[in-house]
Amino acid sequence: MKQILKTIEYLIWESKIIALLAVISSAVSAIILFVYGSLEILDLFQGFWQALTGKAQFVKSHIYLMSKIINAVELYLVATLMYVMSGGMQALFIGKMEAANDPNAGRVLQIQSMDQFKERMINIIHIILVVLFFRFALTMDFINVLNLVYLAVGIVLIAGSVYLTSRK
């Protein structure tokens, strides 16, 4: 019976390499999202350049422009989330990355424990949710006072969540 348990433990330990699929998939997803966010910004610059050179009429509203920028920021943040997830799974399941220990590399991928990994993921998700809220607030129609109250309550909730997540 002891030999069977040791064999099962060995198989589970050696099968952790399957996490490499998630690491690679997350990294590729991050790259795709970074490129897509950059294409959003390039599209914005192209419209702006055409308006400056007189090739097109600049009739797009500031809400459209802001939503393009907020969309790109959101894509960058989700890409960052995927990047951190990729590095965290690599550090936790596969092995430590030597490049992450380079003094010039920063601390983003220096993940030592699952708690540190969760904290970084939660912080990024929190920022994504704040950006999403402001995108919805940008497109919200303020027809009556109740809509302004909803916006104010949302801002108070965001401030409270920032306060609660930043406390140590």
Backbone torsions as a table, in degrees:
resi	resn	phi	psi	omega
1	MET	NA	-40.4	179.4
2	LYS	-62.7	-37.7	179.8
3	GLN	-66.6	-37.9	178.6
4	ILE	-64.4	-44.6	178.0
5	LEU	-62.4	-41.4	178.4
6	LYS	-64.9	-37.7	178.7
7	THR	-65.6	-42.9	178.1
8	ILE	-63.2	-44.8	177.5
9	GLU	-59.6	-42.8	179.8
10	TYR	-62.6	-44.9	-179.6
11	LEU	-63.6	-41.5	178.3
12	ILE	-64.2	-44.6	-179.1
13	TRP	-63.6	-43.1	-178.4
14	GLU	-74.3	-21.1	-179.9
15	SER	-82.2	0.1	178.7
16	LYS	-64.0	-17.1	179.0
17	ILE	-63.9	-19.4	177.5
18	ILE	-62.8	-23.6	176.5
19	ALA	-63.3	-18.4	177.3
20	LEU	-61.4	-31.6	175.5
21	LEU	-61.5	-43.0	178.7
22	ALA	-67.6	-37.7	178.9
23	VAL	-62.3	-48.7	-178.5
24	ILE	-67.2	-44.0	179.9
25	SER	-61.7	-41.0	178.9
26	SER	-66.0	-41.2	179.5
27	ALA	-65.3	-42.7	178.3
28	VAL	-65.1	-40.6	177.1
29	SER	-60.5	-41.3	179.0
30	ALA	-62.5	-43.0	179.8
31	ILE	-62.8	-44.9	179.8
32	ILE	-61.2	-42.7	-179.5
33	LEU	-67.8	-38.3	175.9
34	PHE	-61.7	-43.8	179.6
35	VAL	-64.8	-44.7	-179.4
36	TYR	-62.9	-41.2	176.5
37	GLY	-62.5	-39.4	178.2
38	SER	-67.4	-35.9	176.7
39	LEU	-65.6	-34.5	175.4
40	GLU	-61.2	-44.3	179.6
41	ILE	-67.6	-40.8	177.8
42	LEU	-63.0	-37.8	175.9
43	ASP	-62.4	-40.3	177.3
44	LEU	-63.6	-44.8	178.6
45	PHE	-64.9	-36.6	179.8
46	GLN	-63.2	-45.4	177.0
47	GLY	-62.9	-39.8	178.5
48	PHE	-65.0	-43.3	-179.4
49	TRP	-64.7	-41.8	178.5
50	GLN	-63.8	-35.6	177.3
51	ALA	-68.9	-38.4	179.4
52	LEU	-67.9	-38.4	-177.7
53	THR	-84.7	-3.9	177.4
54	GLY	83.3	7.0	180.0
55	LYS	-77.2	-20.2	178.9
56	ALA	-143.2	154.0	178.2
57	GLN	-85.0	135.7	-176.9
58	PHE	-88.7	83.0	-176.0
59	VAL	-107.6	-2.7	-179.4
60	LYS	-71.1	139.4	-176.8
61	SER	-79.0	164.9	179.0
62	HIS	-66.9	-26.2	177.7
63	ILE	-66.6	-40.1	176.6
64	TYR	-62.2	-45.5	-179.5
65	LEU	-63.5	-44.5	179.4
66	MET	-64.8	-37.7	179.8
67	SER	-67.5	-34.4	175.5
68	LYS	-63.9	-44.3	-179.9
69	ILE	-66.7	-43.6	179.7
70	ILE	-64.7	-37.3	176.8
71	ASN	-62.4	-42.6	178.4
72	ALA	-64.5	-42.8	178.4
73	VAL	-62.0	-41.4	178.3
74	GLU	-62.0	-43.3	177.8
75	LEU	-62.3	-41.2	177.9
76	TYR	-63.2	-39.9	179.9
77	LEU	-67.8	-41.4	177.2
78	VAL	-66.8	-36.2	175.7
79	ALA	-62.8	-41.0	177.2
80	THR	-63.4	-40.5	176.7
81	LEU	-59.1	-45.9	179.5
82	MET	-65.6	-36.9	178.8
83	TYR	-65.1	-45.4	178.5
84	VAL	-66.9	-37.9	178.2
85	MET	-64.2	-41.3	178.1
86	SER	-61.9	-47.9	179.4
87	GLY	-66.7	-37.0	179.4
88	GLY	-67.0	-42.8	177.7
89	MET	-66.5	-36.3	176.4
90	GLN	-61.4	-47.6	-177.2
91	ALA	-68.3	-36.5	-176.1
92	LEU	-82.2	-37.3	-172.4
93	PHE	-106.1	-37.8	-174.3
94	ILE	-93.4	-57.4	-180.0
95	GLY	166.8	164.9	-179.3
96	LYS	-67.3	145.1	177.6
97	MET	-94.1	126.3	179.8
98	GLU	-66.6	-36.0	-178.7
99	ALA	-65.4	-27.9	-179.5
100	ALA	-72.3	-18.8	179.2
101	ASN	-87.9	-3.7	177.1
102	ASP	-65.1	133.6	-178.3
103	PRO	-59.5	-25.4	-179.5
104	ASN	-86.5	-5.6	-173.7
105	ALA	-82.0	-17.0	-176.1
106	GLY	84.5	-173.5	-176.4
107	ARG	-111.8	8.9	-173.6
108	VAL	-60.5	-44.9	-175.8
109	LEU	-102.1	11.6	175.1
110	GLN	-86.4	83.6	-176.7
111	ILE	-108.2	120.8	-176.5
112	GLN	-103.0	-24.8	-175.4
113	SER	-145.5	166.6	178.7
114	MET	-65.7	-34.0	178.3
115	ASP	-64.4	-41.0	177.8
116	GLN	-64.3	-40.6	178.1
117	PHE	-62.5	-47.1	179.0
118	LYS	-62.4	-40.6	-179.0
119	GLU	-62.5	-43.9	179.5
120	ARG	-66.3	-41.7	179.7
121	MET	-64.5	-43.6	-179.5
122	ILE	-63.3	-41.4	179.1
123	ASN	-61.7	-42.8	-179.5
124	ILE	-68.0	-42.4	178.4
125	ILE	-61.9	-37.9	178.1
126	HIS	-61.0	-45.0	179.4
127	ILE	-64.5	-40.3	177.9
128	ILE	-60.3	-43.3	179.7
129	LEU	-65.0	-36.4	176.7
130	VAL	-64.1	-43.9	179.0
131	VAL	-63.8	-41.4	177.0
132	LEU	-60.9	-41.5	178.8
133	PHE	-60.6	-44.6	-178.8
134	PHE	-70.5	-27.4	173.9
135	ARG	-66.5	-44.1	178.0
136	PHE	-66.6	-37.1	178.2
137	ALA	-65.7	-33.2	179.3
138	LEU	-66.0	-37.5	-177.1
139	THR	-93.9	1.0	-177.3
140	MET	-74.1	138.2	175.7
141	ASP	-90.5	123.8	179.8
142	PHE	-94.2	77.3	-177.0
143	ILE	-79.3	-39.1	-177.6
144	ASN	-137.4	177.9	-176.5
145	VAL	-66.6	-30.9	-178.8
146	LEU	-61.1	-36.1	176.7
147	ASN	-63.8	-38.6	176.1
148	LEU	-66.4	-36.1	176.9
149	VAL	-64.7	-42.3	177.0
150	TYR	-60.1	-43.2	178.2
151	LEU	-62.5	-43.6	179.7
152	ALA	-64.3	-41.9	178.0
153	VAL	-63.4	-40.9	177.4
154	GLY	-61.1	-42.5	179.1
155	ILE	-65.6	-40.8	177.4
156	VAL	-63.2	-42.0	178.8
157	LEU	-64.4	-39.6	177.2
158	ILE	-64.5	-45.1	178.6
159	ALA	-60.9	-40.7	177.9
160	GLY	-65.1	-40.2	179.3
161	SER	-69.0	-36.3	175.6
162	VAL	-63.4	-42.5	178.7
163	TYR	-62.8	-46.2	-176.9
164	LEU	-69.3	-34.2	-180.0
165	THR	-82.3	-18.4	-179.0
166	SER	-90.9	-11.5	178.8
167	ARG	-72.5	142.0	177.6
168	LYS	-108.4	NA	NA
